[in-house]
Amino acid sequence: MSVVGIDQWLHAAVISAATFVSEDATCIVTGLLIRAGQLYWAVGLGACVFGIFLGDLGLWLLGRVFGRRVLAWSWVRARLPPSRVEHFGQWFERRGWTAVLAARFVPGTRLPVYIAAGILGRRARRFALWAFLAALVWTPVLVLLVVVLGEAVVAPIQRVYGVGWLTSTIGLAALWFIVRVAPHCVTPTGRARLWAGVQRIWRWEFWPAWLFYIPLVPWLGYLAVRYRGLMTPTAANPGIVPHGGVVGESKYAILSKLPSEWIVPSALIEPAPVAKRVDELLRVMAERGWVFPLILKPDAGQRGAGLRRVCDAAAAARYFDENLRAVLAQSYHPGPYEAGVFYYRMPVEQSGHIFSITDKQFPALVGDGVSTIESLIWRHARLRMQAATFLARMDGQAESILRRGETVPLTIAGNHCQGTLFRDGSHLITPALTDSIDAIARQFEGFFFGRFDLRYSDPNAFKAGRGFAIIELNGVASESTNLYDPSWSLLRAYRVLFRQWSILFEIGDRNRRLGHRASALTRVITDARAYYRERPMMLLAD
């Protein structure tokens, strides 16, 4: 199709007509001509877009003229009655533009979709607009890519994959962009959502757990060989059942083994009809002098899942209705400070150690008198990273506008995946605090490794080893959560994580030598599967 020396307008006419024969081949040849300097780029692109757009209108017209006649045939009417045609027509009026755009970028779908649009659609102008926009997006990408790549790149791949390879690749990429990316680019919230997704690449504290733990797998393999068994850690805490605190352990049973003067007052509400559980809760409150608000959470929950602050009996009833398993009720400790104190003691040692402290900082929004809660979250550089978690708790209030200076807490669960900011709290470690935590831990027979989550109101008293209350103790599945400090490097975080697991395996091995048995892998897997089947019902937390 040589057009050297022919007038540019004639070029345009030939190119537009050629698109009726093969859109892909015409766009590729046009790109090669532009690259060779034999065709002005605006003429080539404009002719391709115009010809492809006319072809799309022709398909629509075929559906409009001949499709209606086909629908009138008795054989077709019996299988596609007018009521269903009407239903499809209404759908095309509402959402047909998505099908029109998608068909332009997915090979093999344009002919049936565009003809169907002519048969079912009612507004020709709307179809023409979307068909033109689709051609305007798709065609320049294809042509200009050929201009950049050149014949030396295009020709070999065409011989192997055929002419359609380039169209298919660009089509799928463009379709993904239009469906998943482009709609978000037009609003500030959408752009913030996209930027948050990009930031996750280097903000490793927000990586999914499976991705973050991949480098740990070879190290766990080495430790399993060195200490003779992958399940060796389950022997680290023989006083915590099952499995030393891997999964499924009772929070209430663990707290019951700690000195009562150091724990937040707690009670276990067993499974029962909702009204009976509310009565039991009110009875406990009356006997112990508790008042609302209270903290309710699953007795066997993890990562802050299902934690809720309830302010009256009606809220407690709703919680019991949603959580059918055993529930731990605790009086509310106002804090405002919370820390995760990671502790360990070798079985042969008389005293233990504080491995790390995590200083937990709870996020809150401050109103400006203009912006909605949702927009404030999406504008915040950190909060947008977990916006879905925060917005799920808004209970229809996301569009509310906060007064200037008004503060709204976003979470009370001291867990990273629930939105709490974790900072390294090594500045809080003192000999006095170490002695206090060690004295408490040694009163728990069979406990050697885990994390105390506790609340306190005076940092100086806390560092002196007094004035705190334990709200939870986690076993061998604990993390030294200071590693999620956003100021840390990824390498530093892995150093802490690797050392933590080394200590855990060593403690498990020593306990096993003292006669404590490790759990069977099959039993751990069975219990973990049972827990995670129930977990989706209790994911939402305050």
JOQUI-V493265 format. One record per helix or strand of 3 or more residues. SS is the DSSP state (h for helix, s for strand). FROM is the first residue (numbers start at 1). TO is the last residue. Records with the same first field share a line. If there is no record, write none. Layout:
SS = FROM-TO + FROM-TO
This chain:
h = 8-18 + 23-35 + 41-71 + 74-79 + 82-105 + 110-120 + 124-149 + 151-161 + 164-185 + 188-199 + 204-206 + 209-212 + 216-226 + 232-235 + 251-255 + 260-262 + 274-288 + 313-322 + 373-379 + 383-391 + 416-418 + 426-428 + 431-442 + 459-463 + 481-484 + 490-513 + 521-538
s = 266-269 + 294-298 + 308-310 + 327-331 + 337-344 + 353-361 + 364-366 + 407-409 + 421-424 + 449-456 + 468-474
